[in-house]
């Protein structure tokens, strides 16, 4: 999998992490999204879907690339 992060104020600043999936499970997925929602929104997650359970995916980075700011 690849994760790409782009600085919203400067599209030329970015980082990319290429990784391999080493584990995925639905165990604990609903609790995890509730914890994240509580932390960032101050309330439990509002859109649980029994027919589409949340997954937790564990990855191992294999390559990291991106731009580096030049010293001023």
Secondary structure, 3 states (H helix, E strand, C coil): CEEEEECCCCCCCEEEEEEEEEEEECCCHHHHHHHHHHHHHCCCCCCCCCCCCCCEEEEEEEEEEECCCCCC
